[in-house]
Amino acid sequence: MALTGRAPALLLLGLVAVWLQPTMTTVRLWWLVSLCAIGLDLLLALSPSKLVLGRDIVHQVRLGVSGSTTLWLTNPTPRRLHGIVRDAWQPSAGAAGDRHTVDVRGGERVALPTTLTPTRRGDRRADRVTVRSLGPLGLAARQRSFPIDGVIRALPPFTSRKHLPSRLSVLRQLDGRSAVRTRGAGTEFDSLRDYVVGDDVRSIDWRATARRTAVVVRTWQPERDRRLILVLDTSRTSAGRVGDTPRLDAAMDASLLLAALASRAGDHVDFLAGDRQVRARLSGATRTTLLGDLVRAMAPLEPALLEADWSMMAGAIAGLSRRRSLVVLLTPLEPAAIEESLLPTLATLTRHHRVVLASVADPALSAMAADVSSTSRVYDAAAAERTLGLRERTAEVLRHLGVHVIDAEPEQLPVALTDHYLMLKSKGLL
């Protein structure tokens, strides 16, 4: 039950009657008339439980892009429905226009659209649908809430995609060949050419030679279809925010740009995300489906308030590939977390793979270290310098173990990571 603004207005109207006849009998009589009118209006209102509600499937959108959901309301009764319907969602779903004034005749069906603009990545869920059915006098209403399921998935925005054309241009210039082509070595066939003195006789192609008047040899190059394994840390350290962006989201953006570039280069990309357990895994995606599959795998991930178990993650990496691969660990460069869990497993990883650690740096630390304008800020600067020193010391330990460390701000990390990948390609180190 709910009262509208007309109910107190009706009671205030009784002041006129009391002014004309100032007795307690008039007051009691007006109260009685008002209560009877409200009760009759409530009795004549259509019961919300007789309505039929449903929702269309809500499509996924990129974070920051608007989508919509349509709620369908059916009045199967012969009576008319006049009232208000609210389609409530989580605040982070960014619902706009979720209150609808309805006037539905018996047997009619109406569509009630709501615009959704999620402000956070992941699954944003509907709360409930509340129907308020007004009586004919508009004094009171029957009200009931219904749990109507609805989910809109906000995908990672992939803001670093603007850097992809320039990196593809560099990749085309490298062509993945000039630095790695060797004669008489490798496993991938490159081309046929005429035999010259000094060529390995084992490289002669006798079938091609039989079709021509000159001896023909095969040229080989190391295979270009390399493996790239992206490992995303979803432990408690990834929950920290750099500016207005969680570290986890910034790491996702960098990994999406690298995956897009590597797939265009013909490399095989696998993905793993976890903390104390594997939260997402992607393997065997084709070049055409990789980016979409990767975005969908990342979308529901959220930081867990747990320490990362890197020994478990190393086992999961081994389960993805036994071949030597480029393993990119997207994890914050937090000294305590790395020294306790990651360092003991790095010896195994670096023995079998080329390892890169990509971390999201906080520009606020550098700004704090440079600000010595007052006494209190000098202490803040000293604390920031100590933190930066610990991070650099940890990075140096990782480099001694054979790990390449990239510690960059959120906007620069995708570019730095892809540039390092291109450098490895150009030198034939993949």
Secondary structure, 3 states (H helix, E strand, C coil): CEECCHHHHHHHHHHHHHHHCCCHHHHHHHHHHHHHHHHHHHHHCCCHHHCEEEECCCCCEECCCCEEEEEEEECCCCCCEEEEEEEEECHHHCEECCEEEEEECCCCEEEEEEEECCCCCEEEEEEEEEEEEECCCCCEEEEEEECCCCEEEEECCCHHHHHHHHHHHHHHHHCCCCCCCCCCCCCEEEEEEECCCCCCHHHECHHHHHHCCCCEEEEEECCCCCEEEEEEECCHHHHCEECCEEHHHHHHHHHHHHHHHHHHCCCEEEEEEECCCEEEEECCCCCCCHHHHHHHHHCCCCCCCCCCCHHHHHHHHHHHCCCCCEEEEECCCCHHHHHHHHHHHHHHHHHHCEEEEEEECCHHHHHHHHCCCCHHHHHHHHHHHHHHHHHHHHHHHHHHCCEEEEEECCCCHHHHHHHHHHHHHHCCCC
